[in-house]
Amino acid sequence: MDLLSPIKDHHSERRLFIGRVTLTSIVGFLLLSTVLARLVQLQVFDYEVLAQQSQGNRVRIEAVPPIRGLVFDRKGRVLAENLPAYQLELIPEQVANIDDTLQRLAALGLIEAEDIDGFKDLSERGPRFKPVTLNLRLTEEEIANFAIQRPRFPGVDFQPRLVRHYPNGEAVAHAVGYVGALSKNDLQRLEPSSYAGTAHTGKTGVENSFEQDLHGDVGYRHLVSNALGRQIPTDSREMADSLPSDESAAPGHNVYLSLDLDLQLLATKALEGRRGAVVAIDPWTGEILALVSAPSFDPNLFAVGMSTSQYSALLNDIDEPLFNRAIRGAYPPGSTIKPMLAFAALETGATNLSRKTMCRGYFMLPNTTHRYRDWKPEGHGEMDLHNAISQSCDVYFYELSVDIGIDNMHYYLDQFGLGQATGIDVRGEHSGLVPSREWKRTAFSERADQRWFHGETVIASIGQGYMLATPLQLASATGTLATRGIRYEPHLVAAVEDALTGQRTMTSPKRLADVTIKDPSHLDSVTNAMHGVMHGLQGTARAAAAGAEYEMAGKSGTAQVFSVSQEEEYDEDEVEERLRDHALFIAFAPFDNPRIAVAIVVENGSSGSRVAAPIARAMMDEYLGYGANAPQ
């Protein structure tokens, strides 16, 4: 028997269909509403935020480095400037074989072979469309040679830029300093946003200490880029107008130094072939007139970049050309401190102008057999204070030191600024050392070494033993003698000038604590004796002052590099050059109205009066307008 087919329930099917349609419509409406709501939110409520984000994705902000400020001497002559130069660049994505290209560039002498690995590393680390700098400054000959070879080097080209240049090179290197490539330490120390787009910063000297003034403010320009970050041209005016406004870079301030370039060049020539330092100062303002350290180096090498071998040669040079002897060189001051010790003796009553000592060529402490020898083996005979300074009698000061004592010596030398940083406006100066009993107790860990001995006082009286001073400190102390006890803080920068407005901010002389003086005649007596050094019949530096059209005061000094035993005699001709005595000299002029104070140190120069004094005379002649030439 056949089964009958069920009768369709059209009413139920219709109801089911309508339910499904309704549900689908509701879901579709909700989805459409969600999309519409999102569109309204994006187009209306979040428009400004998203527009800025969109612009940020499309527009790349590129830093515009500022033009570095210039450095001038006191007469407006340029010491540091910015010159146009061409740098060699490589764009990695346009070079098929980077290693081969770099090797061929090295063969042409455009880069150093030892730097190839570094350039390859740079090309792999950054975006391949960004250029890698291979040579910071091409010479005209290198540009010409590369121009001929350019078709062989796709992706390599030279681009114009500004580079730091020092017209006087070595003569100003230690005073002005130099700029060099930013290092990791620099980036940690400096504000990154202030150095965006900048590749160099001041490393030493004024370039470093006045970096904030010289650097300037970074500017910005807006560039349109694609999704890969490449710049695309803004062909249409509409596109160009849609970009945010660019911000121009503000140039750095110009810096005027108190240096006199003529004195710098003169001192540089005088020290040619020698090791040493020259510092000249205005005693009434503290302005540094000359600051030279020899040997020196060419600061332009750092500005344009040097090879590893070039830097190693400078760093390992036995004469240490990178070392600033003028502010960091710590030398035994020798007899240059005798005027200050004589003042201390007069002030403390340890001596007077009439006291006389018999110099037999040596001095012995009571109950000892050790002889402290005078520089003049046969002795000076009977000496008073004036003659002891003008003839530099060691025995007189040996005997005087016992009565003064090391702590009084420390107290008075400290008042002249020895044994402490002068406060000069460039970084890195050495503080020197003036010993005392307290110093020795804290400087040595072994109890036996902490005791101060009378013999150490004796040798300290002629600037030997533990005593150390920098040429800058000696120049400052000489200036204090010239002003009869008035002290000023040494400084190199005379003014800072706004490059845009021309407005200058002058550096005011900073007065330091004056020397405590009980009787002004004591300093007069000391400076009169220094006058005798130059103009007295038996003055140690009378030859250097011969024929001068003005009067001056000075003091020679000789500092031992090594000790000579009691049984030995010091013979300069038999001593290795680097073991010979240092030659020192301090002076100021004119005597009645001082305008310049000078300190000279010539390493292993043997005689202060014979080697260093003529340099001081030439410096004073030049500054005072008498046109003397540097000694040959």
DABEL-V290675 format. One line per field, one symbol per residue. phi: phi as a letter, one per 40 degrees, with the letter a starting at -180 (. if undefined). A space follows every 10 residues. Layout:
phi=???
//
This chain:
phi=.cccccccbc cccccccccc cccccccccc cccccccccc cccbcbdccc ccccccccbb cbcbcccccc bbccbgccba abbcabbcbb bdccbcbccc ccccccccgc bcdcccdccc ccccccdccc cbcbacaccc ccccccdccd dcbcgbabbc acbcbbdbfc cbdcccgaba ccbccccccc cdccbcgcbb acbafcdccb dccccgbcba bbbcbcccgc cbcccccccc ccccccbccc ccccbbcccb dccdcccccc cdgbbiabbb acccbgccca abbbcbaccc ccccgbcccc cccccccccf ccccccbbcb bccfcccddc ccccccccgc aacccbbccb gabbcdgbbc bccccbdcgb gcbbcdcccc bfccddcdcc ccccgccccc ccccccgcga ccgdcbchcc cgabcaccdc cccbccdccc ccbccccccc cbgbgccbac dccccccccc cccfhcbbcc acccabbccc cgcbbcccdb cbccccbcbd cccccccccc ccdcbccbcc bccccdgcca babaacabbc cacbcdccbc bdcccddcbc ccbbabaaac ccadbabbbb bbcfcgbccc bcdccccccc dcccgbgccc cc
//
